[in-house]
Amino acid sequence: MSLKALELQIAIPKTFDAGKIAEQHQQNVISQQLNAHEALKKETERKQLQVSDSEKIDFIKDGEKESQQQEENAKKQNSRQKEEKEVQHPFKGNFIDFSG
């Protein structure tokens, strides 16, 4: 299959156009990849900061829970001590045996 001169006059400029289009397409793909990479970077940084913030909040909440538990434990211990003081044994301290 040989090409005639007239066909070459049409084919050669089209190959240049096709090359330009392919190069533009390649450049678009590269720029899209760069944009996607930048967006991914920003997203990971945002998530890292969000995790740090939530860890701080969790730490504060854990501290609050711990202090509340300590207060509850102290109240329970105080109520137990009061109950122990109020309850008297029916035999201890009520009867003194001098005969023995």
C-alpha positions as CSV (number, residue, x, y, z in Angstrom):
1,M,0.0,0.0,0.0
2,S,1.8,3.0,-1.2
3,L,0.7,6.6,-0.5
4,K,0.5,9.1,-3.3
5,A,1.8,12.7,-2.9
6,L,-1.7,14.1,-2.4
7,E,-2.4,11.6,0.4
8,L,0.9,12.5,2.1
9,Q,0.0,16.2,2.0
10,I,-3.2,15.4,4.0
11,A,-1.7,12.7,6.3
12,I,1.4,14.5,7.5
13,P,-0.4,17.6,9.0
14,K,-2.9,15.2,10.7
15,T,-0.1,13.3,12.4
16,F,1.3,16.6,13.8
17,D,-2.2,17.4,15.0
18,A,-2.6,14.0,16.5
19,G,0.8,14.4,18.2
20,K,-0.2,17.7,19.7
21,I,-3.5,16.3,20.9
22,A,-1.7,13.3,22.5
23,E,0.8,15.7,24.2
24,Q,-2.1,17.9,25.6
25,H,-3.9,14.8,26.8
26,Q,-0.7,13.6,28.6
27,Q,-0.2,17.0,30.2
28,N,-3.8,17.0,31.4
29,V,-3.3,13.6,32.9
30,I,-0.2,14.7,34.7
31,S,-1.8,17.9,36.0
32,Q,-4.8,15.8,37.3
33,Q,-2.5,13.4,39.1
34,L,-0.7,16.3,40.7
35,N,-4.0,17.9,41.8
36,A,-5.2,14.5,43.2
37,H,-1.9,14.1,45.1
38,E,-2.2,17.6,46.6
39,A,-5.8,17.0,47.6
40,L,-4.8,13.7,49.2
41,K,-1.9,15.4,51.1
42,K,-4.3,18.0,52.4
43,E,-6.8,15.4,53.4
44,T,-4.3,13.3,55.3
45,E,-3.0,16.4,57.1
46,R,-6.6,17.4,58.1
47,K,-7.3,13.9,59.3
48,Q,-4.1,13.9,61.4
49,L,-5.0,17.1,63.0
50,Q,-8.5,15.9,63.6
51,V,-7.2,12.8,65.3
52,S,-4.9,14.9,67.5
53,D,-7.8,17.2,68.5
54,S,-10.1,14.2,69.2
55,E,-7.3,12.6,71.3
56,K,-7.1,15.8,73.4
57,I,-10.8,15.8,73.8
58,D,-10.8,12.2,74.8
59,F,-8.0,12.8,77.3
60,I,-10.0,15.6,78.8
61,K,-13.1,13.5,79.0
62,D,-11.1,10.6,80.5
63,G,-9.8,13.0,83.1
64,E,-13.3,14.2,83.9
65,K,-14.6,10.6,84.2
66,E,-11.7,9.7,86.4
67,S,-12.4,12.6,88.7
68,Q,-16.1,11.8,88.8
69,Q,-15.3,8.2,89.7
70,Q,-12.9,9.3,92.4
71,E,-15.7,11.5,93.9
72,E,-18.2,8.7,93.7
73,N,-15.7,6.3,95.4
74,A,-15.0,8.9,98.1
75,K,-18.8,9.3,98.7
76,K,-19.3,5.6,98.9
77,Q,-16.4,5.2,101.3
78,N,-17.7,8.0,103.5
79,S,-21.2,6.5,103.5
80,R,-19.7,3.0,104.4
81,Q,-17.7,4.6,107.3
82,K,-20.8,6.3,108.6
83,E,-22.8,3.1,108.4
84,E,-20.0,1.2,110.3
85,K,-20.0,3.9,113.0
86,E,-23.8,3.9,113.4
87,V,-24.2,0.1,113.6
88,Q,-23.4,-1.2,117.0
89,H,-22.8,-4.8,117.8
90,P,-25.4,-6.4,120.0
91,F,-22.9,-7.9,122.5
92,K,-19.7,-6.0,122.2
93,G,-19.4,-3.2,124.7
94,N,-22.8,-3.8,126.3
95,F,-22.0,-6.5,128.9
96,I,-19.0,-6.6,131.1
97,D,-18.3,-9.9,132.9
98,F,-16.5,-9.4,136.2
99,S,-16.8,-13.0,137.4
100,G,-14.0,-14.4,135.4
